[in-house]
Amino acid sequence: MLWGGVILLAIEHIWHGEVVPWPPFLTAMENPADIPTMLHEMATIGVSMAVIITLTWIVMVALASILPERGYTEG
């Protein structure tokens, strides 16, 4: 789940032209005036997305270990 999200997000950034294969790699860094906006978005949206995905993964791993012990199995 984590790697799927990483790959999908990378594809989305490339698709929208936010990441390019030549330096400086992030298009927001081409104009120095855009750098604070980019860093703010990374700090707010990026961190919150990472936290939510990681917490979801932790809950799913916990459920996957608890449910078989209680007699809930597949099939």
CHARMM-style PDB file with segment names, atoms N, HN, CA, C and O in Angstrom:
ATOM      1  N   MET     1       0.832  -1.195   0.000  1.00  0.00      PROA
ATOM      2  CA  MET     1       0.000   0.000   0.000  1.00  0.00      PROA
ATOM      3  C   MET     1       0.875   1.257   0.000  1.00  0.00      PROA
ATOM      4  O   MET     1       0.605   2.212  -0.728  1.00  0.00      PROA
ATOM      5  N   LEU     2       1.916   1.243   0.818  1.00  0.00      PROA
ATOM      6  HN  LEU     2       2.136   0.467   1.409  1.00  0.00      PROA
ATOM      7  CA  LEU     2       2.783   2.424   0.881  1.00  0.00      PROA
ATOM      8  C   LEU     2       3.503   2.657  -0.440  1.00  0.00      PROA
ATOM      9  O   LEU     2       3.542   3.786  -0.930  1.00  0.00      PROA
ATOM     10  N   TRP     3       4.082   1.591  -1.030  1.00  0.00      PROA
ATOM     11  HN  TRP     3       4.050   0.674  -0.632  1.00  0.00      PROA
ATOM     12  CA  TRP     3       4.800   1.747  -2.285  1.00  0.00      PROA
ATOM     13  C   TRP     3       3.863   2.101  -3.429  1.00  0.00      PROA
ATOM     14  O   TRP     3       4.236   2.860  -4.323  1.00  0.00      PROA
ATOM     15  N   GLY     4       2.650   1.559  -3.410  1.00  0.00      PROA
ATOM     16  HN  GLY     4       2.347   0.943  -2.684  1.00  0.00      PROA
ATOM     17  CA  GLY     4       1.676   1.920  -4.441  1.00  0.00      PROA
ATOM     18  C   GLY     4       1.348   3.396  -4.395  1.00  0.00      PROA
ATOM     19  O   GLY     4       1.238   4.045  -5.435  1.00  0.00      PROA
ATOM     20  N   GLY     5       1.188   3.936  -3.186  1.00  0.00      PROA
ATOM     21  HN  GLY     5       1.277   3.409  -2.340  1.00  0.00      PROA
ATOM     22  CA  GLY     5       0.924   5.366  -3.026  1.00  0.00      PROA
ATOM     23  C   GLY     5       2.089   6.219  -3.490  1.00  0.00      PROA
ATOM     24  O   GLY     5       1.896   7.266  -4.107  1.00  0.00      PROA
ATOM     25  N   VAL     6       3.294   5.769  -3.192  1.00  0.00      PROA
ATOM     26  HN  VAL     6       3.450   4.918  -2.691  1.00  0.00      PROA
ATOM     27  CA  VAL     6       4.495   6.504  -3.609  1.00  0.00      PROA
ATOM     28  C   VAL     6       4.582   6.556  -5.133  1.00  0.00      PROA
ATOM     29  O   VAL     6       4.829   7.613  -5.714  1.00  0.00      PROA
ATOM     30  N   ILE     7       4.375   5.405  -5.773  1.00  0.00      PROA
ATOM     31  HN  ILE     7       4.174   4.546  -5.301  1.00  0.00      PROA
ATOM     32  CA  ILE     7       4.462   5.344  -7.235  1.00  0.00      PROA
ATOM     33  C   ILE     7       3.375   6.192  -7.879  1.00  0.00      PROA
ATOM     34  O   ILE     7       3.642   6.930  -8.827  1.00  0.00      PROA
ATOM     35  N   LEU     8       2.149   6.092  -7.368  1.00  0.00      PROA
ATOM     36  HN  LEU     8       1.932   5.493  -6.598  1.00  0.00      PROA
ATOM     37  CA  LEU     8       1.042   6.878  -7.919  1.00  0.00      PROA
ATOM     38  C   LEU     8       1.294   8.377  -7.766  1.00  0.00      PROA
ATOM     39  O   LEU     8       1.019   9.145  -8.688  1.00  0.00      PROA
ATOM     40  N   LEU     9       1.808   8.795  -6.625  1.00  0.00      PROA
ATOM     41  HN  LEU     9       2.032   8.171  -5.877  1.00  0.00      PROA
ATOM     42  CA  LEU     9       2.085  10.216  -6.398  1.00  0.00      PROA
ATOM     43  C   LEU     9       3.215  10.704  -7.306  1.00  0.00      PROA
ATOM     44  O   LEU     9       3.159  11.825  -7.812  1.00  0.00      PROA
ATOM     45  N   ALA    10       4.236   9.877  -7.517  1.00  0.00      PROA
ATOM     46  HN  ALA    10       4.282   8.967  -7.106  1.00  0.00      PROA
ATOM     47  CA  ALA    10       5.325  10.260  -8.424  1.00  0.00      PROA
ATOM     48  C   ALA    10       4.799  10.428  -9.846  1.00  0.00      PROA
ATOM     49  O   ALA    10       5.156  11.385 -10.534  1.00  0.00      PROA
ATOM     50  N   ILE    11       3.955   9.502 -10.285  1.00  0.00      PROA
ATOM     51  HN  ILE    11       3.666   8.725  -9.726  1.00  0.00      PROA
ATOM     52  CA  ILE    11       3.366   9.609 -11.626  1.00  0.00      PROA
ATOM     53  C   ILE    11       2.516  10.869 -11.739  1.00  0.00      PROA
ATOM     54  O   ILE    11       2.557  11.555 -12.760  1.00  0.00      PROA
ATOM     55  N   GLU    12       1.752  11.175 -10.706  1.00  0.00      PROA
ATOM     56  HN  GLU    12       1.718  10.618  -9.877  1.00  0.00      PROA
ATOM     57  CA  GLU    12       0.895  12.372 -10.720  1.00  0.00      PROA
ATOM     58  C   GLU    12       1.740  13.634 -10.827  1.00  0.00      PROA
ATOM     59  O   GLU    12       1.384  14.548 -11.571  1.00  0.00      PROA
ATOM     60  N   HSD    13       2.856  13.703 -10.094  1.00  0.00      PROA
ATOM     61  HN  HSD    13       3.145  12.961  -9.490  1.00  0.00      PROA
ATOM     62  CA  HSD    13       3.722  14.881 -10.152  1.00  0.00      PROA
ATOM     63  C   HSD    13       4.362  15.021 -11.533  1.00  0.00      PROA
ATOM     64  O   HSD    13       4.475  16.132 -12.052  1.00  0.00      PROA
ATOM     65  N   ILE    14       4.775  13.921 -12.122  1.00  0.00      PROA
ATOM     66  HN  ILE    14       4.684  13.019 -11.700  1.00  0.00      PROA
ATOM     67  CA  ILE    14       5.360  13.970 -13.465  1.00  0.00      PROA
ATOM     68  C   ILE    14       4.296  14.380 -14.479  1.00  0.00      PROA
ATOM     69  O   ILE    14       4.561  15.202 -15.357  1.00  0.00      PROA
ATOM     70  N   TRP    15       3.100  13.816 -14.367  1.00  0.00      PROA
ATOM     71  HN  TRP    15       2.885  13.149 -13.654  1.00  0.00      PROA
ATOM     72  CA  TRP    15       2.002  14.101 -15.296  1.00  0.00      PROA
ATOM     73  C   TRP    15       1.656  15.596 -15.309  1.00  0.00      PROA
ATOM     74  O   TRP    15       1.386  16.166 -16.366  1.00  0.00      PROA
ATOM     75  N   HSD    16       1.668  16.229 -14.117  1.00  0.00      PROA
ATOM     76  HN  HSD    16       1.888  15.765 -13.258  1.00  0.00      PROA
ATOM     77  CA  HSD    16       1.318  17.644 -14.025  1.00  0.00      PROA
ATOM     78  C   HSD    16       2.519  18.573 -14.228  1.00  0.00      PROA
ATOM     79  O   HSD    16       2.394  19.789 -14.082  1.00  0.00      PROA
ATOM     80  N   GLY    17       3.663  18.011 -14.560  1.00  0.00      PROA
ATOM     81  HN  GLY    17       3.764  17.023 -14.679  1.00  0.00      PROA
ATOM     82  CA  GLY    17       4.840  18.831 -14.859  1.00  0.00      PROA
ATOM     83  C   GLY    17       5.509  19.442 -13.655  1.00  0.00      PROA
ATOM     84  O   GLY    17       6.258  20.409 -13.795  1.00  0.00      PROA
ATOM     85  N   GLU    18       5.260  18.904 -12.461  1.00  0.00      PROA
ATOM     86  HN  GLU    18       4.651  18.119 -12.347  1.00  0.00      PROA
ATOM     87  CA  GLU    18       5.885  19.438 -11.257  1.00  0.00      PROA
ATOM     88  C   GLU    18       7.287  18.886 -11.054  1.00  0.00      PROA
ATOM     89  O   GLU    18       8.104  19.492 -10.361  1.00  0.00      PROA
ATOM     90  N   VAL    19       7.562  17.744 -11.656  1.00  0.00      PROA
ATOM     91  HN  VAL    19       6.898  17.253 -12.220  1.00  0.00      PROA
ATOM     92  CA  VAL    19       8.880  17.105 -11.575  1.00  0.00      PROA
ATOM     93  C   VAL    19       9.352  16.862 -12.999  1.00  0.00      PROA
ATOM     94  O   VAL    19       8.602  16.350 -13.830  1.00  0.00      PROA
ATOM     95  N   VAL    20      10.594  17.230 -13.277  1.00  0.00      PROA
ATOM     96  HN  VAL    20      11.203  17.646 -12.601  1.00  0.00      PROA
ATOM     97  CA  VAL    20      11.161  17.060 -14.618  1.00  0.00      PROA
ATOM     98  C   VAL    20      12.505  16.328 -14.494  1.00  0.00      PROA
ATOM     99  O   VAL    20      13.116  16.346 -13.426  1.00  0.00      PROA
ATOM    100  N   PRO    21      12.970  15.684 -15.574  1.00  0.00      PROA
ATOM    101  CA  PRO    21      14.210  14.915 -15.495  1.00  0.00      PROA
ATOM    102  C   PRO    21      15.496  15.740 -15.658  1.00  0.00      PROA
ATOM    103  O   PRO    21      16.561  15.166 -15.880  1.00  0.00      PROA
ATOM    104  N   TRP    22      15.418  17.052 -15.553  1.00  0.00      PROA
ATOM    105  HN  TRP    22      14.552  17.518 -15.372  1.00  0.00      PROA
ATOM    106  CA  TRP    22      16.624  17.885 -15.648  1.00  0.00      PROA
ATOM    107  C   TRP    22      16.665  18.842 -14.457  1.00  0.00      PROA
ATOM    108  O   TRP    22      15.622  19.186 -13.900  1.00  0.00      PROA
ATOM    109  N   PRO    23      17.869  19.272 -14.065  1.00  0.00      PROA
ATOM    110  CA  PRO    23      17.983  20.158 -12.905  1.00  0.00      PROA
ATOM    111  C   PRO    23      17.208  21.448 -13.108  1.00  0.00      PROA
ATOM    112  O   PRO    23      17.195  21.957 -14.229  1.00  0.00      PROA
ATOM    113  N   PRO    24      16.580  21.991 -12.123  1.00  0.00      PROA
ATOM    114  CA  PRO    24      16.601  21.637 -10.703  1.00  0.00      PROA
ATOM    115  C   PRO    24      15.570  20.572 -10.317  1.00  0.00      PROA
ATOM    116  O   PRO    24      15.289  20.423  -9.128  1.00  0.00      PROA
ATOM    117  N   PHE    25      15.003  19.837 -11.250  1.00  0.00      PROA
ATOM    118  HN  PHE    25      15.231  19.958 -12.217  1.00  0.00      PROA
ATOM    119  CA  PHE    25      14.101  18.707 -11.060  1.00  0.00      PROA
ATOM    120  C   PHE    25      12.700  19.105 -10.576  1.00  0.00      PROA
ATOM    121  O   PHE    25      11.714  18.517 -11.020  1.00  0.00      PROA
ATOM    122  N   LEU    26      12.594  20.078  -9.688  1.00  0.00      PROA
ATOM    123  HN  LEU    26      13.394  20.556  -9.328  1.00  0.00      PROA
ATOM    124  CA  LEU    26      11.283  20.574  -9.258  1.00  0.00      PROA
ATOM    125  C   LEU    26      11.025  21.891  -9.990  1.00  0.00      PROA
ATOM    126  O   LEU    26      11.797  22.840  -9.853  1.00  0.00      PROA
ATOM    127  N   THR    27       9.950  21.951 -10.761  1.00  0.00      PROA
ATOM    128  HN  THR    27       9.323  21.180 -10.872  1.00  0.00      PROA
ATOM    129  CA  THR    27       9.698  23.143 -11.570  1.00  0.00      PROA
ATOM    130  C   THR    27       9.441  24.380 -10.716  1.00  0.00      PROA
ATOM    131  O   THR    27       9.655  25.499 -11.182  1.00  0.00      PROA
ATOM    132  N   ALA    28       8.993  24.205  -9.490  1.00  0.00      PROA
ATOM    133  HN  ALA    28       8.820  23.295  -9.111  1.00  0.00      PROA
ATOM    134  CA  ALA    28       8.758  25.360  -8.618  1.00  0.00      PROA
ATOM    135  C   ALA    28      10.067  26.044  -8.227  1.00  0.00      PROA
ATOM    136  O   ALA    28      10.052  27.187  -7.770  1.00  0.00      PROA
ATOM    137  N   MET    29      11.187  25.365  -8.399  1.00  0.00      PROA
ATOM    138  HN  MET    29      11.199  24.437  -8.770  1.00  0.00      PROA
ATOM    139  CA  MET    29      12.471  25.965  -8.030  1.00  0.00      PROA
ATOM    140  C   MET    29      13.065  26.794  -9.162  1.00  0.00      PROA
ATOM    141  O   MET    29      14.085  27.454  -8.964  1.00  0.00      PROA
ATOM    142  N   GLU    30      12.455  26.778 -10.338  1.00  0.00      PROA
ATOM    143  HN  GLU    30      11.627  26.242 -10.499  1.00  0.00      PROA
ATOM    144  CA  GLU    30      12.963  27.587 -11.447  1.00  0.00      PROA
ATOM    145  C   GLU    30      12.799  29.069 -11.162  1.00  0.00      PROA
ATOM    146  O   GLU    30      13.615  29.883 -11.595  1.00  0.00      PROA
ATOM    147  N   ASN    31      11.749  29.421 -10.435  1.00  0.00      PROA
ATOM    148  HN  ASN    31      11.086  28.760 -10.083  1.00  0.00      PROA
ATOM    149  CA  ASN    31      11.502  30.805 -10.056  1.00  0.00      PROA
ATOM    150  C   ASN    31      11.686  30.908  -8.536  1.00  0.00      PROA
ATOM    151  O   ASN    31      10.885  30.342  -7.793  1.00  0.00      PROA
ATOM    152  N   PRO    32      12.699  31.601  -8.063  1.00  0.00      PROA
ATOM    153  CA  PRO    32      12.946  31.680  -6.616  1.00  0.00      PROA
ATOM    154  C   PRO    32      11.756  32.194  -5.807  1.00  0.00      PROA
ATOM    155  O   PRO    32      11.642  31.887  -4.620  1.00  0.00      PROA
ATOM    156  N   ALA    33      10.880  32.961  -6.422  1.00  0.00      PROA
ATOM    157  HN  ALA    33      10.972  33.210  -7.386  1.00  0.00      PROA
ATOM    158  CA  ALA    33       9.712  33.466  -5.695  1.00  0.00      PROA
ATOM    159  C   ALA    33       8.742  32.342  -5.346  1.00  0.00      PROA
ATOM    160  O   ALA    33       7.951  32.489  -4.415  1.00  0.00      PROA
ATOM    161  N   ASP    34       8.783  31.215  -6.076  1.00  0.00      PROA
ATOM    162  HN  ASP    34       9.425  31.096  -6.833  1.00  0.00      PROA
ATOM    163  CA  ASP    34       7.874  30.094  -5.824  1.00  0.00      PROA
ATOM    164  C   ASP    34       8.377  29.134  -4.753  1.00  0.00      PROA
ATOM    165  O   ASP    34       7.621  28.273  -4.303  1.00  0.00      PROA
ATOM    166  N   ILE    35       9.623  29.260  -4.337  1.00  0.00      PROA
ATOM    167  HN  ILE    35      10.238  29.959  -4.702  1.00  0.00      PROA
ATOM    168  CA  ILE    35      10.205  28.312  -3.384  1.00  0.00      PROA
ATOM    169  C   ILE    35       9.489  28.332  -2.031  1.00  0.00      PROA
ATOM    170  O   ILE    35       9.201  27.253  -1.513  1.00  0.00      PROA
ATOM    171  N   PRO    36       9.183  29.481  -1.425  1.00  0.00      PROA
ATOM    172  CA  PRO    36       8.463  29.451  -0.140  1.00  0.00      PROA
ATOM    173  C   PRO    36       7.089  28.782  -0.251  1.00  0.00      PROA
ATOM    174  O   PRO    36       6.677  28.059   0.657  1.00  0.00      PROA
ATOM    175  N   THR    37       6.388  29.017  -1.346  1.00  0.00      PROA
ATOM    176  HN  THR    37       6.723  29.604  -2.083  1.00  0.00      PROA
ATOM    177  CA  THR    37       5.086  28.386  -1.552  1.00  0.00      PROA
ATOM    178  C   THR    37       5.247  26.870  -1.654  1.00  0.00      PROA
ATOM    179  O   THR    37       4.467  26.114  -1.074  1.00  0.00      PROA
ATOM    180  N   MET    38       6.262  26.436  -2.393  1.00  0.00      PROA
ATOM    181  HN  MET    38       6.896  27.050  -2.864  1.00  0.00      PROA
ATOM    182  CA  MET    38       6.525  25.008  -2.547  1.00  0.00      PROA
ATOM    183  C   MET    38       6.854  24.374  -1.198  1.00  0.00      PROA
ATOM    184  O   MET    38       6.314  23.317  -0.869  1.00  0.00      PROA
ATOM    185  N   LEU    39       7.714  24.990  -0.428  1.00  0.00      PROA
ATOM    186  HN  LEU    39       8.152  25.848  -0.696  1.00  0.00      PROA
ATOM    187  CA  LEU    39       8.091  24.438   0.875  1.00  0.00      PROA
ATOM    188  C   LEU    39       6.901  24.395   1.828  1.00  0.00      PROA
ATOM    189  O   LEU    39       6.756  23.446   2.598  1.00  0.00      PROA
ATOM    190  N   HSD    40       6.052  25.414   1.781  1.00  0.00      PROA
ATOM    191  HN  HSD    40       6.170  26.185   1.155  1.00  0.00      PROA
ATOM    192  CA  HSD    40       4.863  25.422   2.635  1.00  0.00      PROA
ATOM    193  C   HSD    40       3.924  24.282   2.262  1.00  0.00      PROA
ATOM    194  O   HSD    40       3.389  23.604   3.139  1.00  0.00      PROA
ATOM    195  N   GLU    41       3.722  24.071   0.967  1.00  0.00      PROA
ATOM    196  HN  GLU    41       4.157  24.622   0.254  1.00  0.00      PROA
ATOM    197  CA  GLU    41       2.852  22.978   0.529  1.00  0.00      PROA
ATOM    198  C   GLU    41       3.439  21.623   0.917  1.00  0.00      PROA
ATOM    199  O   GLU    41       2.709  20.729   1.345  1.00  0.00      PROA
ATOM    200  N   MET    42       4.743  21.472   0.771  1.00  0.00      PROA
ATOM    201  HN  MET    42       5.336  22.198   0.424  1.00  0.00      PROA
ATOM    202  CA  MET    42       5.382  20.209   1.157  1.00  0.00      PROA
ATOM    203  C   MET    42       5.250  19.972   2.656  1.00  0.00      PROA
ATOM    204  O   MET    42       5.021  18.842   3.089  1.00  0.00      PROA
ATOM    205  N   ALA    43       5.392  21.030   3.448  1.00  0.00      PROA
ATOM    206  HN  ALA    43       5.578  21.948   3.096  1.00  0.00      PROA
ATOM    207  CA  ALA    43       5.333  20.895   4.901  1.00  0.00      PROA
ATOM    208  C   ALA    43       3.923  20.629   5.401  1.00  0.00      PROA
ATOM    209  O   ALA    43       3.750  19.937   6.404  1.00  0.00      PROA
ATOM    210  N   THR    44       2.926  21.155   4.733  1.00  0.00      PROA
ATOM    211  HN  THR    44       3.067  21.717   3.919  1.00  0.00      PROA
ATOM    212  CA  THR    44       1.555  20.974   5.218  1.00  0.00      PROA
ATOM    213  C   THR    44       0.875  19.783   4.549  1.00  0.00      PROA
ATOM    214  O   THR    44       0.510  18.823   5.227  1.00  0.00      PROA
ATOM    215  N   ILE    45       0.705  19.833   3.254  1.00  0.00      PROA
ATOM    216  HN  ILE    45       1.002  20.613   2.704  1.00  0.00      PROA
ATOM    217  CA  ILE    45      -0.002  18.778   2.532  1.00  0.00      PROA
ATOM    218  C   ILE    45       0.813  17.490   2.510  1.00  0.00      PROA
ATOM    219  O   ILE    45       0.280  16.418   2.797  1.00  0.00      PROA
ATOM    220  N   GLY    46       2.083  17.578   2.177  1.00  0.00      PROA
ATOM    221  HN  GLY    46       2.516  18.448   1.944  1.00  0.00      PROA
ATOM    222  CA  GLY    46       2.918  16.378   2.075  1.00  0.00      PROA
ATOM    223  C   GLY    46       3.048  15.635   3.395  1.00  0.00      PROA
ATOM    224  O   GLY    46       2.913  14.412   3.439  1.00  0.00      PROA
ATOM    225  N   VAL    47       3.311  16.368   4.467  1.00  0.00      PROA
ATOM    226  HN  VAL    47       3.421  17.361   4.431  1.00  0.00      PROA
ATOM    227  CA  VAL    47       3.465  15.730   5.778  1.00  0.00      PROA
ATOM    228  C   VAL    47       2.141  15.138   6.246  1.00  0.00      PROA
ATOM    229  O   VAL    47       2.116  14.030   6.782  1.00  0.00      PROA
ATOM    230  N   SER    48       1.035  15.863   6.050  1.00  0.00      PROA
ATOM    231  HN  SER    48       1.055  16.763   5.615  1.00  0.00      PROA
ATOM    232  CA  SER    48      -0.256  15.322   6.493  1.00  0.00      PROA
ATOM    233  C   SER    48      -0.633  14.067   5.706  1.00  0.00      PROA
ATOM    234  O   SER    48      -1.189  13.129   6.277  1.00  0.00      PROA
ATOM    235  N   MET    49      -0.342  14.036   4.411  1.00  0.00      PROA
ATOM    236  HN  MET    49       0.110  14.798   3.947  1.00  0.00      PROA
ATOM    237  CA  MET    49      -0.615  12.835   3.620  1.00  0.00      PROA
ATOM    238  C   MET    49       0.232  11.665   4.109  1.00  0.00      PROA
ATOM    239  O   MET    49      -0.268  10.546   4.224  1.00  0.00      PROA
ATOM    240  N   ALA    50       1.491  11.909   4.393  1.00  0.00      PROA
ATOM    241  HN  ALA    50       1.897  12.818   4.300  1.00  0.00      PROA
ATOM    242  CA  ALA    50       2.372  10.839   4.871  1.00  0.00      PROA
ATOM    243  C   ALA    50       1.908  10.302   6.219  1.00  0.00      PROA
ATOM    244  O   ALA    50       1.934   9.093   6.450  1.00  0.00      PROA
ATOM    245  N   VAL    51       1.487  11.192   7.106  1.00  0.00      PROA
ATOM    246  HN  VAL    51       1.466  12.174   6.918  1.00  0.00      PROA
ATOM    247  CA  VAL    51       1.007  10.769   8.425  1.00  0.00      PROA
ATOM    248  C   VAL    51      -0.269   9.943   8.301  1.00  0.00      PROA
ATOM    249  O   VAL    51      -0.395   8.903   8.948  1.00  0.00      PROA
ATOM    250  N   ILE    52      -1.213  10.389   7.484  1.00  0.00      PROA
ATOM    251  HN  ILE    52      -1.111  11.234   6.959  1.00  0.00      PROA
ATOM    252  CA  ILE    52      -2.474   9.664   7.321  1.00  0.00      PROA
ATOM    253  C   ILE    52      -2.236   8.282   6.722  1.00  0.00      PROA
ATOM    254  O   ILE    52      -2.798   7.299   7.205  1.00  0.00      PROA
ATOM    255  N   ILE    53      -1.423   8.191   5.690  1.00  0.00      PROA
ATOM    256  HN  ILE    53      -0.967   8.990   5.297  1.00  0.00      PROA
ATOM    257  CA  ILE    53      -1.142   6.895   5.059  1.00  0.00      PROA
ATOM    258  C   ILE    53      -0.431   5.967   6.038  1.00  0.00      PROA
ATOM    259  O   ILE    53      -0.752   4.780   6.107  1.00  0.00      PROA
ATOM    260  N   THR    54       0.528   6.492   6.792  1.00  0.00      PROA
ATOM    261  HN  THR    54       0.789   7.456   6.736  1.00  0.00      PROA
ATOM    262  CA  THR    54       1.265   5.666   7.750  1.00  0.00      PROA
ATOM    263  C   THR    54       0.347   5.179   8.861  1.00  0.00      PROA
ATOM    264  O   THR    54       0.430   4.016   9.254  1.00  0.00      PROA
ATOM    265  N   LEU    55      -0.525   6.037   9.377  1.00  0.00      PROA
ATOM    266  HN  LEU    55      -0.592   6.983   9.057  1.00  0.00      PROA
ATOM    267  CA  LEU    55      -1.477   5.615  10.408  1.00  0.00      PROA
ATOM    268  C   LEU    55      -2.451   4.568   9.873  1.00  0.00      PROA
ATOM    269  O   LEU    55      -2.782   3.614  10.577  1.00  0.00      PROA
ATOM    270  N   THR    56      -2.906   4.736   8.653  1.00  0.00      PROA
ATOM    271  HN  THR    56      -2.637   5.512   8.082  1.00  0.00      PROA
ATOM    272  CA  THR    56      -3.791   3.745   8.040  1.00  0.00      PROA
ATOM    273  C   THR    56      -3.081   2.406   7.925  1.00  0.00      PROA
ATOM    274  O   THR    56      -3.671   1.362   8.206  1.00  0.00      PROA
ATOM    275  N   TRP    57      -1.826   2.428   7.515  1.00  0.00      PROA
ATOM    276  HN  TRP    57      -1.347   3.276   7.286  1.00  0.00      PROA
ATOM    277  CA  TRP    57      -1.047   1.205   7.398  1.00  0.00      PROA
ATOM    278  C   TRP    57      -0.883   0.530   8.765  1.00  0.00      PROA
ATOM    279  O   TRP    57      -1.007  -0.691   8.866  1.00  0.00      PROA
ATOM    280  N   ILE    58      -0.606   1.306   9.809  1.00  0.00      PROA
ATOM    281  HN  ILE    58      -0.506   2.298   9.727  1.00  0.00      PROA
ATOM    282  CA  ILE    58      -0.445   0.762  11.161  1.00  0.00      PROA
ATOM    283  C   ILE    58      -1.739   0.097  11.625  1.00  0.00      PROA
ATOM    284  O   ILE    58      -1.704  -0.992  12.198  1.00  0.00      PROA
ATOM    285  N   VAL    59      -2.877   0.744  11.382  1.00  0.00      PROA
ATOM    286  HN  VAL    59      -2.905   1.628  10.916  1.00  0.00      PROA
ATOM    287  CA  VAL    59      -4.172   0.169  11.767  1.00  0.00      PROA
ATOM    288  C   VAL    59      -4.420  -1.134  11.014  1.00  0.00      PROA
ATOM    289  O   VAL    59      -4.886  -2.108  11.604  1.00  0.00      PROA
ATOM    290  N   MET    60      -4.115  -1.161   9.716  1.00  0.00      PROA
ATOM    291  HN  MET    60      -3.736  -0.369   9.237  1.00  0.00      PROA
ATOM    292  CA  MET    60      -4.337  -2.382   8.939  1.00  0.00      PROA
ATOM    293  C   MET    60      -3.430  -3.520   9.406  1.00  0.00      PROA
ATOM    294  O   MET    60      -3.870  -4.668   9.464  1.00  0.00      PROA
ATOM    295  N   VAL    61      -2.185  -3.226   9.736  1.00  0.00      PROA
ATOM    296  HN  VAL    61      -1.828  -2.294   9.689  1.00  0.00      PROA
ATOM    297  CA  VAL    61      -1.283  -4.258  10.242  1.00  0.00      PROA
ATOM    298  C   VAL    61      -1.784  -4.771  11.596  1.00  0.00      PROA
ATOM    299  O   VAL    61      -1.756  -5.976  11.849  1.00  0.00      PROA
ATOM    300  N   ALA    62      -2.239  -3.870  12.460  1.00  0.00      PROA
ATOM    301  HN  ALA    62      -2.262  -2.891  12.255  1.00  0.00      PROA
ATOM    302  CA  ALA    62      -2.771  -4.280  13.763  1.00  0.00      PROA
ATOM    303  C   ALA    62      -4.003  -5.169  13.592  1.00  0.00      PROA
ATOM    304  O   ALA    62      -4.130  -6.194  14.262  1.00  0.00      PROA
ATOM    305  N   LEU    63      -4.905  -4.777  12.701  1.00  0.00      PROA
ATOM    306  HN  LEU    63      -4.802  -3.944  12.158  1.00  0.00      PROA
ATOM    307  CA  LEU    63      -6.098  -5.593  12.463  1.00  0.00      PROA
ATOM    308  C   LEU    63      -5.738  -6.954  11.874  1.00  0.00      PROA
ATOM    309  O   LEU    63      -6.345  -7.965  12.227  1.00  0.00      PROA
ATOM    310  N   ALA    64      -4.754  -6.982  10.977  1.00  0.00      PROA
ATOM    311  HN  ALA    64      -4.261  -6.161  10.690  1.00  0.00      PROA
ATOM    312  CA  ALA    64      -4.330  -8.245  10.374  1.00  0.00      PROA
ATOM    313  C   ALA    64      -3.736  -9.188  11.417  1.00  0.00      PROA
ATOM    314  O   ALA    64      -3.801 -10.406  11.248  1.00  0.00      PROA
ATOM    315  N   SER    65      -3.158  -8.648  12.492  1.00  0.00      PROA
ATOM    316  HN  SER    65      -3.105  -7.659  12.629  1.00  0.00      PROA
ATOM    317  CA  SER    65      -2.626  -9.531  13.526  1.00  0.00      PROA
ATOM    318  C   SER    65      -3.673  -9.897  14.579  1.00  0.00      PROA
ATOM    319  O   SER    65      -3.611 -10.985  15.152  1.00  0.00      PROA
ATOM    320  N   ILE    66      -4.620  -9.020  14.838  1.00  0.00      PROA
ATOM    321  HN  ILE    66      -4.670  -8.137  14.372  1.00  0.00      PROA
ATOM    322  CA  ILE    66      -5.610  -9.262  15.894  1.00  0.00      PROA
ATOM    323  C   ILE    66      -6.744 -10.169  15.412  1.00  0.00      PROA
ATOM    324  O   ILE    66      -7.155 -11.069  16.144  1.00  0.00      PROA
ATOM    325  N   LEU    67      -7.250  -9.955  14.219  1.00  0.00      PROA
ATOM    326  HN  LEU    67      -6.916  -9.224  13.625  1.00  0.00      PROA
ATOM    327  CA  LEU    67      -8.425 -10.698  13.751  1.00  0.00      PROA
ATOM    328  C   LEU    67      -8.223 -12.209  13.693  1.00  0.00      PROA
ATOM    329  O   LEU    67      -9.125 -12.934  14.115  1.00  0.00      PROA
ATOM    330  N   PRO    68      -7.105 -12.731  13.202  1.00  0.00      PROA
ATOM    331  CA  PRO    68      -6.929 -14.186  13.215  1.00  0.00      PROA
ATOM    332  C   PRO    68      -6.920 -14.779  14.631  1.00  0.00      PROA
ATOM    333  O   PRO    68      -7.374 -15.905  14.834  1.00  0.00      PROA
ATOM    334  N   GLU    69      -6.408 -14.029  15.598  1.00  0.00      PROA
ATOM    335  HN  GLU    69      -6.040 -13.115  15.433  1.00  0.00      PROA
ATOM    336  CA  GLU    69      -6.382 -14.503  16.983  1.00  0.00      PROA
ATOM    337  C   GLU    69      -7.787 -14.627  17.563  1.00  0.00      PROA
ATOM    338  O   GLU    69      -8.022 -15.446  18.452  1.00  0.00      PROA
ATOM    339  N   ARG    70      -8.706 -13.833  17.075  1.00  0.00      PROA
ATOM    340  HN  ARG    70      -8.516 -13.168  16.353  1.00  0.00      PROA
ATOM    341  CA  ARG    70     -10.092 -13.851  17.573  1.00  0.00      PROA
ATOM    342  C   ARG    70     -10.986 -14.808  16.782  1.00  0.00      PROA
ATOM    343  O   ARG    70     -12.186 -14.903  17.038  1.00  0.00      PROA
ATOM    344  N   GLY    71     -10.398 -15.501  15.838  1.00  0.00      PROA
ATOM    345  HN  GLY    71      -9.423 -15.423  15.630  1.00  0.00      PROA
ATOM    346  CA  GLY    71     -11.164 -16.483  15.099  1.00  0.00      PROA
ATOM    347  C   GLY    71     -11.726 -15.986  13.788  1.00  0.00      PROA
ATOM    348  O   GLY    71     -12.445 -16.727  13.118  1.00  0.00      PROA
ATOM    349  N   TYR    72     -11.433 -14.772  13.397  1.00  0.00      PROA
ATOM    350  HN  TYR    72     -10.849 -14.169  13.942  1.00  0.00      PROA
ATOM    351  CA  TYR    72     -11.874 -14.238  12.111  1.00  0.00      PROA
ATOM    352  C   TYR    72     -10.810 -14.578  11.080  1.00  0.00      PROA
ATOM    353  O   TYR    72      -9.693 -14.065  11.133  1.00  0.00      PROA
ATOM    354  N   THR    73     -11.161 -15.434  10.158  1.00  0.00      PROA
ATOM    355  HN  THR    73     -12.069 -15.851  10.115  1.00  0.00      PROA
ATOM    356  CA  THR    73     -10.204 -15.811   9.120  1.00  0.00      PROA
ATOM    357  C   THR    73     -10.847 -15.678   7.767  1.00  0.00      PROA
ATOM    358  O   THR    73     -12.061 -15.505   7.656  1.00  0.00      PROA
ATOM    359  N   GLU    74     -10.034 -15.758   6.739  1.00  0.00      PROA
ATOM    360  HN  GLU    74      -9.048 -15.899   6.829  1.00  0.00      PROA
ATOM    361  CA  GLU    74     -10.557 -15.690   5.381  1.00  0.00      PROA
ATOM    362  C   GLU    74     -11.293 -16.981   5.049  1.00  0.00      PROA
ATOM    363  O   GLU    74     -10.971 -18.058   5.551  1.00  0.00      PROA
ATOM    364  N   GLY    75     -12.296 -16.833   4.183  1.00  0.00      PROA
ATOM    365  HN  GLY    75     -12.558 -15.958   3.775  1.00  0.00      PROA
ATOM    366  CA  GLY    75     -13.011 -17.999   3.663  1.00  0.00      PROA
ATOM    367  C   GLY    75     -13.989 -18.455   4.615  1.00  0.00      PROA
ATOM    368  OT1 GLY    75     -14.695 -19.430   4.356  1.00  0.00      PROA
TER     369      GLY     75
END
